[in-house]
Amino acid sequence: MKEEDFILIENYLKGTLSKEEEDSFLERLDSDAQFEAEFKLEQQAFNTLSEGQWSYIDNSSSEVQEYKEALQDNDIQELKLTIDRLYSNQKQAHKGINKNLYYYIVAASVVVFLGFQFFFSQNVSNQELYNSYIGYDSLPSFVTRGSTNETEHQLVQAQHLFDKGEYEASLAIFKPFLESETNNTLLYIYIGIAQTELGLYQEAKLTFDQLKNNESTYDSISYWYTALLYLKQERIDEVKEVLNTIISNSYYNHEKAQDLLNEIE
């Protein structure tokens, strides 16, 4: 890609684009597959590394290159293909599964691995553990190529507010959609995380409980985010209880649950 494209992505992630520039950026994401793929890779690196470590104008540091090479590693690519095949099978059996969800599973695994490689410390605080495991940079996107649907456009706008840390504004858009998008797992995740970041812990718990009681194939995801919600609150006994439930039932992220349990014990 051209240098100006890297600068454009950096300015988008930093929230410095004008409304017109942001709309143009989103249109390009919808129509340019190569640009979209590079954006996802750069977004993961940008959010994992600190701003001081990362700049698209000068992104030649060894840490950045190692990170990007790991994301493109053959084993990771094979994992993506495997999960893609599993997703296709699940989609045939369960109508309405979010089509980007498998990207979350792949990217979260990569980010956790690299987080240990770059930042591991024997004396990690619970807040640092929360930040390491929550995986903001690997959340799947509401952006879908070629979409002109007004609902999806609003969800994309809410996601951009979320990415900028404007959680209250994003919730104002996200929450009304729960009435019509009751099976949208990703919607519950974004809402629950936003509520967690705003300190609305009881509301976040209710949101994840709603997901737990949903008939979605991926309702076990709610246990993982509930554990992280308790971790955010320093409620370690409850964290351990939920993690043990995840592990014993082989729920979503049960291997990472074991890793997290080992770290807090």
N, C-alpha and C positions, 0 to 999 in steps of 0.2 A: 504494500500500500504506500501511497504518497505520504510525505511528512505532514502535509496539511490535514490529511485524514486522521492521523494520530492526534494532532492538536485539536481537531474538531471533537473527537471522542473524549479527550481530556476535559475540554470546556463543557461538554454535556454532563459528564460525571460530576464536575465541580459546580454545576448549576449556573454557569455564567452565560449561557446562550439566551438570546432574546426569544420572545414567544414565536416570532416568525422563523427564526433559526431552528428552534426546537421542533416545530411542526415539520420543517424541511428535513431535519435529521430523522424523525420518525418515519416519514415517507420513504426515505432512502433505506431504512432498516426493513421496511415492508417489501421493497422491490429489489434490493441488492443482497443476494445470498452471501457473497464473499465478505461484504462489509459487515453483515450481521454476524457472521462467524468470528471475524476479527474483533468485533465489538464485545462479544461474550467473553472471549479470551482476555482481552484487555481489562474488562470490567472486573473479572475475578482477581487479576493481579493488582489492579488499582485498589480494590477494597481490602485485600489481604495485607498488602504492604502499606506502610505509612506514607503520607504525602511527601515527606522528606526523602524517602527512599525511592520514590517513583515519579518520573516525569516522562511524558511521551516525547518531549523535545529531546531528551537525553536519556533513553531507556536501555543503555548498554551495560548496566551494572551486572555483575555475575549473579547476584541474587535474583534479579528480574529474569535474566535469561534462563537460569535453572528452573525457576517457577514455570515459565512458559513452556520450556522443553518437557517438564513433567506432565503438564496438561495435555501435551501432544504425544506422550509416550505410547508405544504400541499396545502395552498392556491396558492402559486407560481406554484407548480407542476400541480394543476388543471388548472391554467391559461395557462400553456404550452400546456396541452392537448386540451384546447378549441381553442387556436390559431392554433395548429396543425391540428385540424379538419377543421377550416376555410381555412387554407392553402391548404389542400387536395382538398377542393371544388373549390378554386380559380385555382389550378393547372389544374383541369379538364376543366375549362372554358377558361383559358388563358395559352396557351403553352409558355414555356420559362421563367416562373417565377423562380427566384433564390431559390433553395430549402432550403437554410439556413436563409432566410430573417426573418422567424418567430422567430428564436432565438434572433435576434436583438431586436425585439419588446419586448419580455419577459425580456431579460437581461437589456435593457435600463430602463424599469419600476422599476426593482429591484434596480439598481444602483442609480437612482434618489432618491428613497425612503431612501436607506441607506445613501446616501450622506447627506440628511437632518438630519438623525438620528445622524450621527457621527460628522458632520462638520458645522451644521447650525449656522449662525451668523446673527444678525439683520443688520450689516453693511458689507454686502458682495460686493466686487468690481465687476465691469462688467467682468473683466478678470476671476475672480473666478467663476462667474456665467457661463461663457463660458466653463471653465474647468469642471464644475459640470454637464452641460447639454450635452456636445459633445459626451460623452460615448465611448471613444476609446476602453476601455476594453470590451465593449459589442458588438463591430462590428462583424458581422458574418465572418466566415473564408472561404478562398478559398480552404482550405484543404478538400478533399473528400476522403472517405475511399476507398482504393484499386485502386485509379486512376493511370494510366500510361500515360495519355495524356500529351504531351509536353507543350501544351498551359497552361494547369492547373498547371503544374510544374513551369513554369515561373511566373505565377500569384502568386503562393505560395511563391516563392523567393522574389517577389516584396513586398508581404505582410510582410515578415520577416524584410525586410529593413525598411518598414513603422513602424513596431512595435518597432524598435530600434531607431526611430527618424531620420532615414536617408531618409528624404522625397525626396530630389533631385534625389537620386539613384533609389528610388522606382518609381518616375514619369517616369524615362527613360525607365522603363520596362512597366509600366501601359499604358502610353498614346498611343503607337502604336496599342494596342488592341482595342481602340475605333472604329477603322475603320471596324473591323470584329465582335465586340461584342457590337453593338449599343443598344441592349436591356438589357444589363447587368447593372442593377441598382447599384449593389454593386461596380462595377468598377467606375462609376461616383462619388459615395460617397467617395471612397478612394482617387481618383484623386483630387476632390474638397477640401477635408480636407487637403491633402498634400500641395496643392497650398496655402490654407489659412495659414498654419503654416509657409510657406516660405515667406509670405507677398505678394504673387502674387494675390492680391485681385480681380483685374479685370479678370484675367484668371479663378479664382475660380467662380466668378459670371457667366461667360460664360459657365463653366462646369455645374453648377446647372441649368442654363437656358436651356441647351441642354437636361438635364434630365426632366425638366418641359415640354418641347415640345415633349418628347418621348411618344410613344403610350403605354408604360408600364402601368400596373395596378397601380404601386406604384409611378407614377410621382409626386404625391402630396408630397412625401418626400422632393422634391427639395425646397419647401417653408420653411420647418423646417431648413434645412441647410443654406438656404439663410438668414434666421433670425439670425442664429448663426454667420454667416459670418459678418453681419452688427454689431452684438454685439462685435465681436472681434475687429472691427474698431471703436468702441465707437459711432456708428451712431445710436443713440437711437431712434430718430424719425422714421427712416426707420425700425428699429427692431419692434417698436410698430405697424407700419402699416402692416408689414408682419404677425405678430402674430395675429392681428385682422382679417386678411384674413383667416388664418388657423382656428381660432375659429369660425368665422361666417359661414364657409363652412364645418365645421367638418372634416377638412383635417387630415392627419396623425399627430399624437401627439397633437391633439387639446387640450387635458386636460393639458398636460405639457406646452403647449403654454400659457394657462391661468395662470398656476403657475408662469411661467417666467415673464409674463406681470405684475402680481401682485408684483413681487419682484423688478422690475425696475421702477415701478411707485412710 
